[in-house]
Amino acid sequence: MAYGFVGIVHIVAIVFAIIELGLTGYLVSVYDSSYNRVSSPSILNFMLFNAVWSILVLAYIGLTPLYFTRIFHRLASLALEWITMIFWFAGSIALAVYVGGPYHCTNGFCRSVEAAIAFGFFLWALFCVLVVVDTMESLRSRRHHTTNKTGFSTAA
């Protein structure tokens, strides 16, 4: 099966989102354990939401054009990619600020937080690439449509 550049970026983003889901799920579970009795910080909950949101968005963008073409809309998928890119940027910055400066980690929790921050920025970069490529494709495809005297668009 031949995948284009965008297809490979989608697959890498899905894998990274699943990794981020596991990392943030672990971090939230450590905070919410019966030993700790402290609620997890809202930024970790937001990063957990980002991972689930990204998997759903990537499923919509990747599967809907193939199997459910009637409910797929290119501008809706572009808007979802923009929103997801902003979510990852905001969440990664907020988590990095919450954690603070670089530490010499010796335990699994600290290393998991640092990995969650790194994968958050990786996902932000991947969604930046997807947004740029899909925005350029959307602008290029809009130039090919013109309107005739009746007001209906026709392919030029």
RODO-2510 file (C-alpha; in nm, 4 decimals, decimal comma):
residues 156
     n   res          X          Y          Z
     1     m     0,0000     0,0000     0,0000
     2     a     0,1500     0,3316    -0,1071
     3     y     0,1213     0,6221     0,1348
     4     g     0,1967     0,9804     0,0458
     5     f     0,3777     1,2275     0,2659
     6     v     0,0576     1,3389     0,4396
     7     g    -0,0461     0,9788     0,5039
     8     i     0,2858     0,9044     0,6718
     9     v     0,2535     1,2187     0,8855
    10     h    -0,0969     1,1039     0,9879
    11     i     0,0340     0,7615     1,0894
    12     v     0,3220     0,9114     1,2898
    13     a     0,0787     1,1534     1,4570
    14     i    -0,1537     0,8663     1,5530
    15     v     0,1373     0,6725     1,7043
    16     f     0,2603     0,9789     1,8954
    17     a    -0,0931     1,0574     2,0158
    18     i    -0,1277     0,7021     2,1501
    19     i     0,2096     0,7378     2,3262
    20     e     0,0982     1,0735     2,4698
    21     l    -0,2286     0,9137     2,5816
    22     g    -0,0353     0,6478     2,7713
    23     l     0,2036     0,8972     2,9290
    24     t    -0,0603     1,1443     3,0420
    25     g    -0,2899     0,8644     3,1503
    26     y    -0,0119     0,7349     3,3729
    27     l     0,0566     1,0820     3,5152
    28     v    -0,3104     1,1436     3,5908
    29     s    -0,3421     0,8024     3,7533
    30     v    -0,0438     0,8706     3,9802
    31     y    -0,2031     1,1941     4,0987
    32     d    -0,5437     1,0340     4,1421
    33     s    -0,4191     0,7238     4,3218
    34     s    -0,5568     0,6391     4,6634
    35     y    -0,2140     0,7003     4,8163
    36     n    -0,1794     1,0544     4,6920
    37     r    -0,5374     1,1768     4,7538
    38     v    -0,4670     1,4830     4,5416
    39     s    -0,6582     1,5626     4,2264
    40     s    -0,4495     1,5778     3,9107
    41     p    -0,3584     1,9239     3,7814
    42     s    -0,5888     2,0612     3,5142
    43     i    -0,3021     2,0890     3,2663
    44     l    -0,2484     1,7118     3,2796
    45     n    -0,6196     1,6621     3,2262
    46     f    -0,6005     1,8978     2,9283
    47     m    -0,3077     1,7067     2,7804
    48     l    -0,5041     1,3836     2,8253
    49     f    -0,7952     1,5493     2,6443
    50     n    -0,5571     1,6612     2,3678
    51     a    -0,4432     1,3043     2,3092
    52     v    -0,7985     1,1707     2,2833
    53     w    -0,9069     1,4704     2,0724
    54     s    -0,6132     1,4175     1,8336
    55     i    -0,6944     1,0504     1,7853
    56     l    -1,0558     1,1396     1,7033
    57     v    -0,9533     1,4224     1,4674
    58     l    -0,6988     1,2036     1,2892
    59     a    -0,9586     0,9277     1,2563
    60     y    -1,2007     1,1767     1,1003
    61     i    -0,9383     1,3207     0,8654
    62     g    -0,7938     0,9835     0,7703
    63     l    -1,0970     0,7562     0,7489
    64     t    -1,3889     0,9779     0,6542
    65     p    -1,2657     1,0680     0,3030
    66     l    -1,2149     0,6983     0,2316
    67     y    -1,5325     0,5451     0,3723
    68     f    -1,7841     0,8228     0,4471
    69     t    -1,7321     1,0747     0,1689
    70     r    -2,0762     1,2304     0,2130
    71     i    -1,9974     1,3636     0,5618
    72     f    -1,6398     1,4727     0,4890
    73     h    -1,5746     1,8422     0,4376
    74     r    -1,2262     1,9688     0,3581
    75     l    -1,2689     2,3036     0,5355
    76     a    -1,4036     2,1307     0,8468
    77     s    -1,0993     1,9038     0,8548
    78     l    -0,8733     2,2055     0,8067
    79     a    -1,0438     2,3855     1,0957
    80     l    -1,0038     2,0757     1,3155
    81     e    -0,6335     2,0607     1,2316
    82     w    -0,5893     2,4304     1,3189
    83     i    -0,7716     2,3854     1,6501
    84     t    -0,5686     2,0747     1,7342
    85     m    -0,2425     2,2505     1,6518
    86     i    -0,3355     2,5373     1,8858
    87     f    -0,4392     2,2908     2,1583
    88     w    -0,1049     2,1094     2,1413
    89     f     0,0936     2,4310     2,1492
    90     a    -0,1017     2,5701     2,4447
    91     g    -0,0945     2,2431     2,6375
    92     s     0,2738     2,1759     2,5830
    93     i     0,3747     2,5286     2,6825
    94     a     0,1499     2,5195     2,9898
    95     l     0,2831     2,1803     3,1015
    96     a     0,6436     2,2930     3,0519
    97     v     0,5769     2,6067     3,2568
    98     y     0,3977     2,4045     3,5256
    99     v     0,6883     2,1625     3,5615
   100     g     0,9568     2,4298     3,5554
   101     g     1,3197     2,4155     3,4535
   102     p     1,5152     2,1110     3,3477
   103     y     1,5734     1,8659     3,6291
   104     h     1,7994     1,5691     3,6636
   105     c     1,5253     1,3083     3,6867
   106     t     1,5845     0,9872     3,8733
   107     n     1,2311     0,8536     3,9062
   108     g     0,9758     0,7347     3,6525
   109     f     0,7216     1,0077     3,7250
   110     c     0,9621     1,2926     3,6429
   111     r     1,0813     1,1190     3,3276
   112     s     0,7225     1,0607     3,2213
   113     v     0,6426     1,4295     3,2628
   114     e     0,9418     1,5258     3,0514
   115     a     0,8466     1,2696     2,7867
   116     a     0,4883     1,3987     2,7845
   117     i     0,6188     1,7514     2,7245
   118     a     0,8468     1,6320     2,4434
   119     f     0,5761     1,4295     2,2704
   120     g     0,3364     1,7225     2,3086
   121     f     0,5777     1,9431     2,1157
   122     f     0,6358     1,6676     1,8582
   123     l     0,2604     1,6481     1,8034
   124     w     0,2405     2,0249     1,7752
   125     a     0,5099     2,0160     1,5057
   126     l     0,3328     1,7353     1,3195
   127     f     0,0049     1,9245     1,3241
   128     c     0,1916     2,2383     1,2052
   129     v     0,3099     2,0388     0,9039
   130     l    -0,0413     1,9067     0,8399
   131     v    -0,1923     2,2549     0,8714
   132     v     0,0591     2,4086     0,6301
   133     v     0,0209     2,1322     0,3712
   134     d    -0,3592     2,1205     0,3921
   135     t    -0,3940     2,5006     0,3930
   136     m    -0,1794     2,5243     0,0809
   137     e    -0,3822     2,2464    -0,0824
   138     s    -0,7073     2,4169     0,0113
   139     l    -0,5914     2,7519    -0,1280
   140     r    -0,4648     2,5855    -0,4445
   141     s    -0,7949     2,4044    -0,4998
   142     r    -0,9950     2,7244    -0,4435
   143     r    -0,8101     2,8982    -0,7275
   144     h    -0,9314     2,6341    -0,9732
   145     h    -1,2984     2,7198    -0,9132
   146     t    -1,4571     3,0160    -1,0852
   147     t    -1,8150     3,1336    -1,0968
   148     n    -2,0060     3,1769    -1,4168
   149     k    -2,2778     3,4370    -1,4833
   150     t    -2,5435     3,2299    -1,3074
   151     g    -2,3437     3,2319    -0,9841
   152     f    -2,2729     2,8602    -0,9786
   153     s    -1,9139     2,7493    -0,9406
   154     t    -1,7546     2,5496    -1,2179
   155     a    -1,4190     2,3794    -1,2347
   156     a    -1,1772     2,5694    -1,4560
***
